[in-house]
Amino acid sequence: MTGGLLISFREGLEAFLVVGIILSFLTRMDLKKYNKWVYAGVGLGLVTAFALAFFFQLFYSGFQSARAELYIKIGIMGFAVLMLTYMLVWMARNSRHIKGSVEKRLDDIVSAGNIVALVFMAYLAILREGFETVLFLGALYGAEMGEAALYGSLIGLALAIAVTTAIFKGMKKVPIHLFFKITGALVLVIAAGLLNNMVGIMQDINLLPVVKPAVFDISWLMSDSSDVGIFFKALLGYTSAPSLLQIVSYMTYMTGSVYLLTRTARPAATRELAHA
């Protein structure tokens, strides 16, 4: 549930912030008559995102062979790790400038009176984050996405709407990039956990070598088959008896990602100081 909540909150926050910026811009320019087209784009985006989730579940659960399903799961997990990493790097570089870039595009669209482009802009904001949410939840839960994951995702979306509303209704000076820094750190841990689980699955079906099967074993403290262990395995990639390759891949990914994010965020902050 927590994994679904965090993913949908972060993705929803990004999508609804873009929609909020669009509506705020139209209000400021006394162009509220265009609001209905923004809502139309949001509605179309949500419908498309839910349709993607439905077909994803049909696709995932349609495999007769357990091994084929594992291959698909490995592919989805690997792609999700790459997408999550790219998303974090992009946000580290651009989170401070989202408002300005969106408003510049909006100014061009409104000046041209292009209603289709306005609808499409809102539609893409929702659809892009909706697609990423479906992908990441699929990587976390696979075909076994139960009620807990669904409720967690809905709570995350509700929180994203609440936070976005608070920001645009009065909390004007809240640093948006701070939200993305905090949630980004948590998403980074989830991505590392996905990689850890993927390596474990690949070793189980002999796609990767097992150099040392278990570096240590703390199943006496918390087994990854217990209720709590299953929770942390889904959320953080917890393994009570990790192999050497799992530990190496986890540490390498975390170290490399933190270094990359630090290097990316530093020039962005420097550029902001230069423009101040």
C-alpha positions in Angstrom: 0.0 0.0 0.0 2.8 2.4 1.0 4.6 1.9 -2.3 1.5 2.7 -4.3 0.7 5.7 -2.2 4.2 7.2 -2.6 4.4 6.6 -6.4 0.9 7.9 -7.1 1.4 10.9 -4.8 4.7 11.9 -6.5 3.4 11.4 -10.0 0.0 13.0 -9.2 1.7 16.0 -7.6 3.7 16.6 -10.8 0.7 16.3 -13.0 -1.7 18.4 -10.9 1.0 21.1 -10.4 1.1 21.5 -14.2 -2.7 21.7 -14.4 -2.7 24.1 -11.5 -0.1 26.3 -13.2 -2.3 26.3 -16.4 -5.5 27.3 -14.5 -3.6 29.9 -12.4 -2.2 31.5 -15.6 -5.6 31.6 -17.3 -7.1 33.2 -14.2 -4.4 35.8 -14.1 -4.9 36.6 -17.8 -8.7 36.9 -17.3 -9.2 33.9 -19.6 -11.3 31.6 -17.4 -13.4 30.8 -20.4 -10.7 28.4 -21.4 -10.8 26.5 -18.1 -13.4 24.0 -19.4 -11.0 22.9 -22.1 -8.3 22.3 -19.5 -10.8 20.1 -17.5 -11.6 18.3 -20.7 -7.9 17.5 -21.2 -7.6 16.3 -17.6 -10.7 14.1 -18.0 -9.4 12.6 -21.2 -6.0 12.0 -19.6 -7.6 10.2 -16.6 -9.8 8.0 -18.8 -6.8 7.0 -20.9 -4.6 6.3 -17.8 -7.3 4.1 -16.3 -7.7 2.3 -19.6 -3.9 1.7 -19.7 -4.0 0.3 -16.2 -6.9 -2.1 -17.2 -5.2 -3.4 -20.3 -1.9 -3.7 -18.5 -3.5 -6.0 -15.9 -5.1 -8.0 -18.7 -1.8 -8.3 -20.5 0.1 -9.2 -17.4 -2.3 -11.9 -16.2 -2.8 -13.4 -19.7 0.4 -15.5 -19.6 -0.1 -19.3 -19.2 3.6 -19.9 -18.5 5.0 -18.8 -15.2 8.5 -18.4 -16.8 7.1 -16.2 -19.5 5.5 -14.0 -16.9 8.8 -13.8 -15.0 10.6 -12.6 -18.2 7.9 -9.9 -18.7 8.3 -8.9 -15.1 12.0 -8.6 -15.4 11.7 -6.4 -18.4 9.1 -4.2 -16.7 11.2 -3.9 -13.6 14.3 -3.0 -15.6 12.5 -0.4 -17.6 10.9 1.0 -14.4 14.3 1.4 -12.8 15.6 3.3 -15.8 12.5 5.5 -16.0 12.5 6.3 -12.2 16.2 7.2 -12.5 15.6 9.4 -15.5 12.6 11.1 -13.8 14.7 11.9 -10.7 17.6 13.3 -12.7 15.2 15.4 -14.8 13.4 16.7 -11.7 16.7 17.5 -10.0 17.5 19.7 -13.0 14.1 21.3 -13.7 12.0 21.3 -10.5 12.8 25.0 -9.8 11.8 26.1 -13.3 8.6 24.1 -14.1 6.3 27.1 -13.6 8.2 29.3 -16.0 8.5 26.8 -18.8 4.8 25.8 -18.6 3.7 29.5 -18.6 5.9 30.2 -21.7 4.2 27.4 -23.6 0.8 28.6 -22.4 1.5 32.2 -23.6 2.2 30.9 -27.1 -0.9 28.7 -27.1 -3.3 31.4 -25.8 -1.8 34.0 -28.1 -2.6 31.8 -31.1 -6.1 30.9 -29.7 -5.2 27.2 -30.1 -7.8 25.4 -28.0 -6.7 21.9 -29.3 -3.2 22.6 -28.1 -4.5 23.7 -24.6 -6.6 20.5 -24.3 -3.6 18.4 -25.4 -1.3 20.1 -23.0 -3.5 19.2 -20.0 -4.1 15.8 -21.5 -0.4 15.0 -21.8 0.3 16.3 -18.3 -2.1 13.7 -16.9 -1.4 10.9 -19.4 2.4 11.0 -19.0 2.3 10.7 -15.2 -0.6 8.2 -15.4 1.5 6.0 -17.7 4.5 6.2 -15.4 2.3 5.4 -12.4 0.9 2.3 -14.2 4.4 1.2 -15.1 5.9 1.7 -11.7 3.0 0.0 -9.9 3.3 -2.9 -12.3 6.9 -3.3 -11.5 6.2 -3.2 -7.8 3.2 -5.5 -7.7 3.1 -7.3 -11.0 -0.2 -9.1 -11.7 -0.9 -9.3 -8.0 -1.9 -5.7 -7.5 -4.6 -6.1 -4.8 -7.0 -3.8 -3.0 -4.3 -2.5 -0.6 -2.2 -1.2 -3.6 -5.3 0.3 -5.2 -6.3 2.0 -2.0 -2.8 3.3 -1.5 -2.7 4.7 -5.0 -6.1 6.5 -4.5 -4.9 7.9 -1.2 -1.7 9.1 -2.9 -3.7 10.8 -5.6 -6.0 12.5 -3.1 -3.0 13.8 -1.1 -1.5 15.1 -4.4 -4.7 17.0 -5.1 -4.8 18.3 -1.6 -1.2 19.5 -1.6 -1.6 21.1 -5.0 -4.8 22.9 -4.0 -3.1 24.2 -0.8 -0.1 25.5 -2.8 -2.3 27.4 -5.3 -4.9 28.6 -2.7 -2.5 30.3 -0.3 0.8 28.6 0.3 2.4 30.6 -2.5 5.9 30.6 -1.0 6.1 26.8 -0.5 9.3 25.7 -2.3 7.9 23.1 -4.8 11.4 21.6 -5.3 11.5 20.7 -1.6 8.5 18.3 -2.1 10.3 16.7 -5.0 13.6 16.4 -3.0 11.9 14.5 -0.2 9.7 12.2 -2.3 12.7 11.8 -4.7 14.8 10.4 -2.0 12.1 7.8 -1.2 11.5 7.0 -4.8 15.3 6.4 -5.2 15.1 3.8 -2.5 12.1 2.1 -4.2 14.1 2.1 -7.5 17.1 0.4 -5.8 14.7 -2.1 -4.3 13.2 -2.9 -7.7 16.7 -3.5 -9.0 17.5 -5.8 -6.1 14.3 -7.8 -6.6 15.0 -8.0 -10.4 18.6 -9.4 -9.8 17.1 -11.9 -7.3 14.6 -13.1 -9.9 17.2 -13.3 -12.6 19.4 -15.5 -10.4 16.5 -17.7 -9.5 15.9 -18.6 -13.2 19.7 -18.7 -14.0 19.9 -15.6 -16.1 22.6 -14.3 -13.8 25.3 -16.3 -11.9 25.0 -16.9 -8.2 28.5 -16.1 -7.0 27.6 -16.3 -3.3 24.0 -17.3 -2.6 23.7 -15.6 0.8 26.2 -13.2 2.2 24.3 -13.1 5.5 20.9 -14.4 6.8 18.7 -12.4 9.1 15.5 -14.4 8.5 15.6 -15.1 12.3 15.0 -11.3 12.8 12.6 -10.7 9.9 11.9 -13.3 7.1 11.0 -11.9 3.7 8.1 -14.3 3.6 6.5 -12.9 6.8 3.8 -10.2 6.5 6.2 -7.4 7.5 9.0 -8.8 5.3 6.6 -9.0 2.3 5.7 -5.4 2.9 9.4 -4.2 2.9 10.2 -6.5 0.0 7.6 -4.9 -2.2 8.4 -1.4 -1.0 12.2 -1.4 -0.6 13.4 -4.7 -2.1 14.2 -6.2 1.3 15.8 -9.6 1.2 16.6 -11.4 4.5 19.4 -13.5 2.8 20.8 -11.4 -0.1 23.3 -12.8 -2.6 26.6 -11.0 -3.2 25.4 -9.8 -6.6 22.3 -8.3 -5.0 24.3 -6.4 -2.5 26.8 -5.2 -5.1 24.1 -4.1 -7.5 22.1 -2.3 -4.8 25.2 -0.4 -3.5 26.4 0.4 -7.0 23.1 1.8 -8.0 22.6 3.9 -4.9 26.1 5.3 -5.0 26.0 6.1 -8.7 22.5 7.6 -8.5 23.3 9.9 -5.5 26.5 11.0 -7.3 24.5 11.7 -10.5 21.7 13.6 -8.7 24.2 15.7 -6.8 26.1 16.6 -9.9 22.8 17.4 -11.7 21.3 19.5 -8.9 24.5 21.6 -8.3 24.5 23.3 -11.8 20.8 24.0 -11.5 21.3 25.7 -8.2 24.3 27.7 -9.6 22.2 28.8 -12.6 19.4 30.0 -10.2 22.0 32.1 -8.2 23.4 33.6 -11.4 19.9 34.8 -12.4 19.0 36.1 -8.9 
